[in-house]
Amino acid sequence: MKYILAFAFSFSVFCSSAFGQDYKKHKVAKGETVTNIAQKYNVTTNDIFRLNPDAKNGVKLDTYLLIPNAPAKTLPAGTQVKESPTKVTNAVHTVAQGETMYSVAKKYGVSVAELEKANSTRVAGGLKQGEKLVVPVKGSGVAAQAKVAEKQIAKKQETAYMYHTVADGDTKYSIAKKYGMTVQLIEELNPEVKDTLPLGYRLKLAKNSVIAEAKKPAVADAVKPVADNRYKDYTVQAKETLYSLTKDTGLTDDELIKLNPALKDGVKEGMVIKVPAQNVAALNRSITDLGKNLKKQQDPKKLALLLPFNMYRLETDTVKAKLLRTDKFLNLTLDFYAGAMMAIDSAKTLGLPLNVAILDAKETPKTSDVVSLKGSVADANAIIGPFFQGNVESTAALFPNAVVISPLAKETGTAHDNLYYSIPSDETMRSALYNYLKSKGGNVVAVVSAKKVSSRTFIQTNYPDFKILDGAITGDGIKALLVKGKQNFVILDTESLGSITGVVKMLTEMQKDYSIQLAVPDKNDKYDNDEVALDKLAKLKLLYPSITRDVPNDREQLFARLYREKNGVNPSPYAVRGFDITFDVIVRLFQPEELKVVMTAKASEQVENKFVYTAENGGNYNYGVYIMQYNEGLNVTEAQ
């Protein structure tokens, strides 16, 4: 017990000594408040609150307050107050390869607008890998709060405060000046942010000041130009029309002409127009027949295929036979290889000076043997493979002078300027569909599953004109959002078989009174279920984005016939993909331009796949997406 008493005594002596040196005591007189006491000693109210936490609830007569001895510096009358910009105390996100403002905003549960406002100076030139983004705290806008405040005043239910969401560059002085308040009052209302103002923090303000600010004429906002990074220049290609431009940008005729008045006189090849930056990659550059410009008279080119045969597993014929029966990944690899060999044979027929190295990458999802193959691959101009994301990224880093094509990986991690992802991402496919719907100028209604929060947010952020069904999925709810006498596009985004069958049935019945077309961003296997009536999907002219052109054509039929003649079976989708990717790379190798230039400068189309590579955020991604449509004849065509 004596040790406890001794410790308590020592602690009290220490505190008394410290306070005696740096602080003084003040006895509260009648009528005094924390504010006028702070003014008397030339300190801030926060200085007092830090030493006297109970003072936040008011002070009582004859009680004592501890006051700092060090006075705050005073400025001569008329001196303009200057403060440093907001200090960043928020979470900071480092942009990874392939990330967008939307994906980062979704990750932290904030809106794209809030994220852009908090990083206005950081993203002016576009989002870059490695960029540090400040993540704002959620907050509501001034105008919205003002409306709430006025309603409360009208009902005589006034609340004590309203709020200002701290933006990049704000200081307490600038905020006080904006709302006609004093810095001292802001500090009194917000003692917890004395030294820093976190971006996105909801700063407590006097309510009447918020209302007054909201009522100011918005002249400055009305004439404020849109930030340049919202738009990019696009050069009109041969045979492009106003319709094709609206289809690919997601803008209406009027919106596109408003951005580019010169379009009133017609679309001309070579015109440079402004289009939304988020949609410029979706513009379908004119498909080029790369076979017509082959430059055969040049030094031989080398192509390497790094495929996961994993031959070490095929020790005996018995094991090999079993794996061929049971191993789906091995069969996928062999199908891809068979298609690639068809492409290599085609190159020989064309007389192209091509050397090919086909190597076993000994690949698993997390490992590969590419390093040991370095001697055989080092001089390759182009490399196809490996299959898995991490392995293909490692290959791109290992061979920086070669063009590396990812044949199957869909996700992206670390960006490399020599790595090309050949499969469009889910977000690219979804955007392609939504841009198409927007270009048609109809009424777009989105029915989104409650579980798909990110899908709903994506529409709200990028397509604010689309209507979103709130609450339960009911016929009355959908019908309330439809417009008679106008084309209605209904987006259905759900993985529930029950929701799919229910909505399809309801929309089919509503077609008696409304013009309706159904669109799905992800045509999953539920739409092939027997419970989903195919004739109803055809009647609704189902629209969906697709990596492949799901329409029989002469080129596909010719390839299928030649494949059967060589292999004795019909080609699987992986065999077609093996041919398309390999042949596309081969003909790009023999263009007049350098391969890296050709990869992003020219769009191409093979048997089933389209390749529209676009450089973005340090990497290269394929934006070649088809919009397909069911028809009442139970056939599928490309939407027009």
LOZASE-567825 format. One record per residue (C-alpha): residue in one letter; z, x, y. Coordinates in steps of 0.1 Angstrom, whole numbers, plus 5000, padded with zeros to 4 digits. Each point is the difference from the previous one (the first is absolute). Layout:
BEGIN
aZXY ...
END
This chain:
BEGIN
m500050005000 k500850285024 y496550154996 i498549665010 l502249985031 a499250365009 f496349934997 a500249695021 f501950185027 s497650295001 f497049765003 s501749815029 v500650335018 f496550114995 c498649675013 s502350005030 s499050355009 a496449924997 f500249685021 g502250175025 q497350265005 d496949785001 y501149665009 k502349815024 k501849674996 h499349695021 k502449715003 v498149675002 a500749825033 k499649635007 g496449895001 e498650324987 t497150014975 v498550284979 t497150005024 n501950065032 i502350254983 a497050204988 q498649995036 k503350125014 y500050314978 n496250055001 v499649974963 t498149744979 t501449714982 n498950164967 d502250305008 i502949775002 f499149804969 r499750324979 l503650085008 n501349655001 p498149784974 d502249705007 a498849995036 k496849844988 n502049684997 g501350035035 v503050185016 k503549865007 l502350055029 d502350314999 t498450144969 y498750365000 l496450134996 l499050364993 i497450125025 p497950324997 n500850265026 a496450135002 p498349785026 a496449894996 k497650175025 t499149785030 l496650005016 p499349995037 a499049665013 g496449924996 t499550254972 q497749864973 v501749994966 k498150184972 e500849974963 s498550164970 p497949784977 t501649844971 k501550234975 v498849934964 t502949904978 n498049784977 a498750074965 v496950225001 h497149944975 t497650284991 v496549854995 a498750074965 q496450014990 g498349665000 e502849825019 t499249765028 m502049855028 y500149684979 s501350174968 v502750195020 a501149695019 k500249814967 k502150274984 y502649985028 g499949625006 v498750025036 s496849875015 v497050235008 a500449915036 e503650125001 l499050324982 e497150065024 k502249945030 a502650254988 n497350264994 s497649935028 t499450375009 r500050124964 v497349784986 a497650005029 g497550214981 g500449814967 l502450044972 k500050344984 q501650144968 g503350185009 e500449805032 k503749925008 l500449635007 v503249865015 v501149684982 p501249745025 v502949774994 k499049634998 g500349805032 s498649695017 g497949995031 v501149925035 a497849695005 a501349844967 q503650075010 a499449855035 k498849674985 v503149984978 a502250085030 e498449735022 k500549744972 q503650104996 i500649975038 a498449665000 k502349894972 k502950175017 q500550224970 e499750335017 t500450324979 a501550315016 y497050244997 m496350054993 y498450324988 h497350275008 t498550194971 v500050375009 a496450155001 d498750355000 g500850175033 d502649745012 t503150125018 k503049805011 y498950055036 s496549874994 i501349704981 a502649935027 k497350015026 k497749784980 y502649734996 g501650035034 m503350124986 t502250315005 v500250284975 q503849955001 l499649644989 i497750104971 e502650264989 e502849755002 l498049754978 n498950284976 p502850264996 e498850104966 v496850165014 k501450225026 d498150324992 t496949884983 l497849695000 p498649964964 l496449885000 g499949644990 y503749955009 r500849655014 l501750085032 k502349735013 l499149875035 a501049745024 k498249684990 n498749905035 s498450345003 v498049954968 i498849665012 a499050145034 e498050284983 a498249764977 k498949785030 k498450305018 p496249965003 a498350184971 v497250155023 a500550354988 d499849904964 a496949795005 v498050295014 k501550274978 p497250154980 v500250004962 a501050344987 d497050214990 n501250064965 r499649634992 y496250055000 k497550254987 d496350065007 y497549904974 t496350094999 v497949704989 q497950094969 a496549894991 k499649634990 e503549915011 t500249665017 l502649815021 y500949814968 s500550314979 l502250165028 t502249695002 k500349984962 d501250364998 t502250025031 g501649664995 l499249905036 t498149695011 d496750025019 d501849935033 e502850254994 l497550284991 i497849925030 k503149995023 l500850354989 n496350115003 p498149805026 a496850194992 l499849814967 k498949695019 d496650165002 g499950054962 v501250264975 k498050325001 e500150304977 g501950295016 m502149795023 v503650125003 i502449715000 k503849965000 v501649844970 p503749974989 a501250334986 q501649844970 n496649854990 v497650285009 a500250144965 a499149674985 l496650005018 n497550034972 r497850295010 s496549924989 i499750074963 t497850304995 d497950064969 l501150364995 g497350054974 k497349995026 n501250305019 l500750254971 k499550365009 k499250164967 q498850345012 q503350165006 d502650224981 p501649834970 k503149795006 k503049994977 l501949694991 a503250014980 l501549704981 l503750044992 l500749734975 p503249934980 f498650044964 n503350174989 m498150154970 y503250174988 r501149674986 l496949974978 e501150254974 t498649814970 d497349744994 t502749764989 v501950045033 k496849975019 a499049684982 k503449855007 l500050085037 l496549865004 r501349674985 t503349995020 d499950225031 k498649795029 f500250295025 l497950234976 n497449724997 l499949955037 t499450385004 l497350004975 d498349705016 f500150175034 y498650324984 a497249804984 g499049855033 a500250345018 m497750154973 m497449735008 a500250115037 i499650374990 d497049914979 s498549815029 a500450325022 k498050204974 t497349735000 l499850045038 g499650374996 l503150095020 p501350354997 l503549904989 n502650194980 v502749804984 a503450104986 i501949744979 l503550114994 d503249864984 a502649965027 k502749944973 e501449745023 t503149785000 p501249785029 k502150295013 t498350324987 s496650164995 d498550334989 v497750045030 v501550335011 s498950164967 l496549885007 k499750175034 g497650264988 s497549744987 v500349775031 a500450245029 d496350005009 a499549624997 n498549825029 a501549674989 i502749904975 i500649664985 g503549954987 p502750024988 f500949644996 f503649985012 q500950015037 g502450305000 n497650214978 v496949935022 e502050085031 s501050344984 t496450064992 a498949945036 a502650255011 l499050254974 f496349985009 p499849955038 n496350095002 a498949744975 v499649635005 v502449834976 i499549634990 s502849804986 p498449774975 l502849764991 a503150075021 k500749715025 e503250115016 t500150295024 g502650265008 t499250335017 a496750005020 h497450274996 d496850015020 n498050094969 l501449724979 y498149674997 y501649694985 s497249804984 i502049674994 p500749795031 s503749935005 d501549654997 e500449995038 t496450095006 m498949724976 r502249755017 s498950105035 a496349974989 l500649644989 y502049905031 n497450165023 y497349804982 l501949685005 k500750075036 s496350075007 k499149664987 g501849845030 g501749734979 n503649884997 v501950244977 v503249884983 a502150244979 v502149874971 v502250304991 s502750024973 a503550035013 k500350324980 k497150175018 v501850085033 s497750305007 s496949794996 r501349745024 t500950285025 f496650164996 i498349685011 q502449935028 t499550355014 n496350054996 y498649644999 p502249805024 d497349725002 f500549914964 k502449714993 i502750074974 l501649724979 d503850015005 g502449874974 a499149854966 i496449974989 t499149635003 g496949805005 d501349865033 g500950345012 i496650144994 k498249695013 a501950035033 l498450335006 l496449904992 v497549895026 k497549724995 g496450075009 k500550384997 q499650254972 n503550064985 f500750324981 v503249994980 i501550344989 l502149974968 d502250304994 t502249954970 e500550124965 s501549684988 l497749814975 g501749675010 s499350065037 i496450094993 t499349694979 g501949775024 v498250135031 v496650004984 k500549644990 m501349895034 l497150185019 t497449844977 e501449665008 m500050085037 q496450095000 k499349625003 d501250025036 y499750375010 s497650284996 i502050264980 q499250344985 l502750194979 a500650375005 v502250234980 p500850365010 d500950094964 k498049834973 n502550084972 d499849894964 k501749675007 y496749875014 d498450064965 n502749794983 d498949694982 e502349795022 v498150095031 a496849784999 l497050225006 d497949705012 k502649945028 l499950375011 a496249975001 k500249675020 l502450185025 k497550305001 l502850254993 l499750315021 y501650334989 p499650385008 s498850224972 i499550374994 t496949924979 r497049785007 d500649734973 v496449885001 p497350084973 n497250205015 d497050204989 r501850345004 e503049884979 q497749864972 l498050324999 f503250214997 a501449784973 r496850024980 l499950385002 y503750034992 r499649794969 e497050214989 k502150315003 n503449894988 g499449694979 v502449785020 n500049825034 p501650205028 s503649935009 p501049985037 y501350364997 a496650124987 v498349845030 r502550165023 g499550344983 f496349975007 d500349875035 i502450275013 t498350284982 f496549915010 d501149925036 v501550355004 i496950174984 v497549845024 r502450085030 l500050364989 f496250025004 q499749845035 p498650215029 e503550005017 e503150184988 l502049804974 k503149945021 v497849865028 v498149784976 m503249864984 t501149825031 a496749975019 k498149804974 a500949684980 s498549954966 e499949754972 q499550064963 v500049774970 e503249815008 n501950205026 k499650065037 f501150335017 v500849985037 y502350305005 t501950025032 a502250285013 e503449875010 n503450155006 g499050344985 g498549854968 n496849824989 y499949644987 n497449774986 y499549685020 g497249874978 v501249654992 y498049694989 i500949655010 m499149784970 q499649624997 y500149754972 n497349735001 e499849654986 g497450124975 l502950214984 n498450325012 v501350275023 t498150145030 e500750235029 a501349805030 q497749985030 
END
